[in-house]
Amino acid sequence: MRLMQELNDEDLMSLLKQGDQFAFDELYSRYWEILLKDAYRILKDKDACMDVLQEVFVWFWFHRETLVLDSVRAYLFTAIKYQIANYLRSAKVREAYVVRAELLQQEHTYQDDVLEVKELKRLIEFFTAELPARCQEIFRLSRQDYLSNKEIAERLGIAEKTVEMQITIALKRLRNKISQHSAFHIFFF
């Protein structure tokens, strides 16, 4: 019997149809490198190319008995092109899925953040209502109306130091209350 390397593709294909593993190995060794280079021209990713090549040769082996080919070479190059197209389609689907999943995660995170901020504002409002009236007024002018200490002092006709002291008292009480009631104390320390 002649060596496998001496046989042409048609003879190897004939042996392959009978289940000859050596014929398959010879066809693989003849074409894998050039097919890999052809796939790499398109995909630019060696691992992806190897996956595509493996898919083609596995399919080739499992369908060896039913294949009717004019040219093994032409068939393998065509099969690689189709497999690359399938790979790219599935990659686009995966990419679209990943992008959608990331968007959903961001949306979910954003909604969680919004809920946390709303909860924090609700707690601040609740605890602010427990402050003495003047302290409450000064704190709201500072934190809700965004007035400076000087503007608050002028508006209320009090000393700027009094405003600073009242805001310090309000923040201290607020920190204590919030740290006792939730995980929001992280924001204040």
Backbone torsions as a table, in degrees:
resi	resn	phi	psi	omega
1	MET	NA	138.8	-179.4
2	ARG	-73.2	157.1	174.8
3	LEU	-67.4	148.6	-178.4
4	MET	-59.3	-35.1	-177.8
5	GLN	-65.6	-22.9	-178.3
6	GLU	-84.4	-14.5	-177.6
7	LEU	-81.9	147.7	175.3
8	ASN	-82.5	172.4	-176.0
9	ASP	-59.9	-39.6	-178.3
10	GLU	-64.1	-41.5	178.4
11	ASP	-66.5	-41.6	177.5
12	LEU	-62.9	-39.2	179.8
13	MET	-64.9	-38.0	177.9
14	SER	-62.8	-44.2	177.2
15	LEU	-67.1	-38.5	179.8
16	LEU	-61.1	-40.7	179.8
17	LYS	-61.2	-24.5	178.2
18	GLN	-88.3	0.9	176.9
19	GLY	93.0	17.0	-178.1
20	ASP	-73.7	109.0	-179.1
21	GLN	-64.4	-34.5	-179.4
22	PHE	-66.3	-36.4	177.7
23	ALA	-65.6	-41.9	177.3
24	PHE	-61.9	-46.9	179.8
25	ASP	-58.4	-38.8	-179.9
26	GLU	-67.5	-43.9	178.4
27	LEU	-63.8	-40.3	177.6
28	TYR	-60.4	-48.7	-176.9
29	SER	-67.0	-27.6	177.9
30	ARG	-70.3	-36.7	-167.7
31	TYR	-114.5	-15.9	-172.1
32	TRP	-60.3	-42.4	-174.9
33	GLU	-67.5	-44.8	-179.2
34	ILE	-70.4	-34.4	176.3
35	LEU	-67.9	-38.6	177.5
36	LEU	-61.7	-45.0	178.6
37	LYS	-62.4	-40.7	179.2
38	ASP	-64.2	-44.0	178.8
39	ALA	-65.6	-37.9	-178.2
40	TYR	-65.7	-33.1	177.1
41	ARG	-56.2	-32.3	-176.8
42	ILE	-93.9	-49.2	-171.8
43	LEU	-85.8	-30.1	-178.8
44	LYS	57.2	30.6	-179.3
45	ASP	-145.8	108.7	-173.6
46	LYS	-61.8	-41.5	179.6
47	ASP	-62.2	-43.3	178.4
48	ALA	-63.4	-40.6	178.4
49	CYS	-62.1	-43.0	179.1
50	MET	-63.3	-39.0	176.9
51	ASP	-62.3	-45.1	179.5
52	VAL	-61.7	-45.8	179.9
53	LEU	-60.5	-44.7	179.6
54	GLN	-61.0	-44.5	179.5
55	GLU	-58.2	-44.7	-178.5
56	VAL	-63.5	-47.7	-176.7
57	PHE	-71.4	-32.7	175.1
58	VAL	-64.7	-46.3	178.2
59	TRP	-61.6	-42.7	179.4
60	PHE	-57.5	-44.7	-179.8
61	TRP	-65.5	-47.7	-175.8
62	PHE	-70.1	-21.6	179.9
63	HIS	-109.2	15.0	-174.4
64	ARG	-57.6	-35.3	-175.4
65	GLU	-72.4	-25.8	-175.8
66	THR	-103.1	-5.5	-177.8
67	LEU	-72.1	132.7	173.7
68	VAL	-121.6	109.1	-171.8
69	LEU	-123.0	140.3	170.0
70	ASP	-83.7	-35.5	-178.0
71	SER	-146.4	120.7	177.6
72	VAL	-61.4	-44.7	-179.2
73	ARG	-58.1	-51.4	-179.5
74	ALA	-61.4	-41.9	179.6
75	TYR	-60.4	-48.0	-177.8
76	LEU	-64.6	-39.9	177.9
77	PHE	-65.4	-39.3	177.3
78	THR	-67.0	-43.0	179.4
79	ALA	-61.1	-39.9	178.2
80	ILE	-62.1	-44.2	-179.8
81	LYS	-59.4	-45.5	179.1
82	TYR	-64.8	-41.3	-179.7
83	GLN	-66.8	-37.3	176.0
84	ILE	-63.0	-43.1	178.4
85	ALA	-60.4	-43.4	177.2
86	ASN	-62.5	-42.6	179.5
87	TYR	-61.0	-46.2	-179.4
88	LEU	-64.7	-40.2	177.1
89	ARG	-61.7	-47.2	-179.1
90	SER	-68.1	-33.0	177.1
91	ALA	-65.6	-39.5	177.8
92	LYS	-65.4	-40.3	177.9
93	VAL	-63.7	-45.7	178.3
94	ARG	-61.0	-44.7	-179.1
95	GLU	-62.3	-43.7	178.4
96	ALA	-62.4	-39.7	178.5
97	TYR	-63.8	-45.4	180.0
98	VAL	-62.5	-45.1	178.9
99	VAL	-60.5	-45.4	179.7
100	ARG	-63.0	-42.9	179.2
101	ALA	-62.8	-40.8	178.2
102	GLU	-64.7	-40.8	178.6
103	LEU	-63.6	-42.8	178.4
104	LEU	-63.4	-39.7	178.6
105	GLN	-64.2	-44.0	178.9
106	GLN	-62.8	-43.2	179.6
107	GLU	-62.1	-44.3	179.6
108	HIS	-62.7	-44.9	178.9
109	THR	-62.0	-43.5	179.2
110	TYR	-60.9	-44.4	179.3
111	GLN	-62.8	-40.8	177.0
112	ASP	-61.9	-43.8	179.0
113	ASP	-61.2	-43.6	179.8
114	VAL	-62.0	-43.2	179.2
115	LEU	-64.1	-40.7	179.0
116	GLU	-64.6	-42.0	179.0
117	VAL	-64.4	-43.2	178.6
118	LYS	-61.5	-43.1	179.3
119	GLU	-64.2	-42.7	178.7
120	LEU	-62.4	-44.7	178.1
121	LYS	-61.3	-41.3	179.3
122	ARG	-62.1	-44.0	178.9
123	LEU	-64.6	-42.1	179.0
124	ILE	-61.9	-44.2	179.2
125	GLU	-62.5	-43.4	-180.0
126	PHE	-61.6	-47.4	-177.6
127	PHE	-74.9	-29.3	177.0
128	THR	-64.2	-36.0	-179.9
129	ALA	-64.2	-20.3	179.5
130	GLU	-86.3	-8.7	179.3
131	LEU	-73.1	156.0	174.0
132	PRO	-58.3	151.2	-172.0
133	ALA	-52.0	-50.7	-176.9
134	ARG	-66.0	-42.3	178.2
135	CYS	-62.4	-41.9	178.4
136	GLN	-60.6	-46.1	-179.0
137	GLU	-62.1	-47.3	-179.6
138	ILE	-63.1	-43.6	-179.8
139	PHE	-62.1	-43.8	179.6
140	ARG	-65.5	-41.5	177.6
141	LEU	-61.5	-36.7	-179.7
142	SER	-74.3	-49.7	-170.4
143	ARG	-92.8	-26.1	-179.5
144	GLN	-101.4	-38.2	180.0
145	ASP	-94.5	-6.7	176.1
146	TYR	57.6	37.8	176.0
147	LEU	-84.6	149.1	176.9
148	SER	-76.7	165.8	178.6
149	ASN	-58.9	-39.3	-179.9
150	LYS	-64.3	-44.1	179.7
151	GLU	-64.3	-39.1	178.7
152	ILE	-65.3	-45.2	-179.6
153	ALA	-59.6	-44.0	179.1
154	GLU	-65.2	-43.4	-178.4
155	ARG	-64.0	-40.6	-176.2
156	LEU	-94.2	-6.1	-179.9
157	GLY	67.0	39.7	178.2
158	ILE	-127.4	171.3	-179.1
159	ALA	-73.6	147.0	179.0
160	GLU	-61.7	-34.7	177.9
161	LYS	-63.3	-35.6	178.3
162	THR	-64.5	-41.9	178.4
163	VAL	-61.5	-47.7	179.8
164	GLU	-58.1	-44.4	-178.4
165	MET	-65.4	-42.3	-179.2
166	GLN	-65.8	-39.4	178.2
167	ILE	-66.9	-40.0	177.8
168	THR	-61.6	-44.8	178.2
169	ILE	-61.4	-46.0	-178.2
170	ALA	-61.9	-45.1	-179.5
171	LEU	-64.6	-39.9	179.6
172	LYS	-63.3	-46.8	178.9
173	ARG	-64.0	-41.1	-179.8
174	LEU	-62.9	-44.5	178.1
175	ARG	-59.7	-45.5	-179.6
176	ASN	-61.6	-45.6	-178.5
177	LYS	-65.0	-46.5	-176.7
178	ILE	-68.0	-39.6	-179.7
179	SER	-64.5	-25.7	178.1
180	GLN	-80.0	-22.1	-171.0
181	HIS	-109.9	-10.7	-177.0
182	SER	-165.3	179.9	176.4
183	ALA	-80.7	-0.2	-177.7
184	PHE	-69.8	-11.0	-179.0
185	HIS	-60.6	-20.3	178.2
186	ILE	-58.4	-37.3	-177.3
187	PHE	-67.9	-22.5	-172.4
188	PHE	-103.0	-2.0	-177.9
189	PHE	-120.0	NA	NA
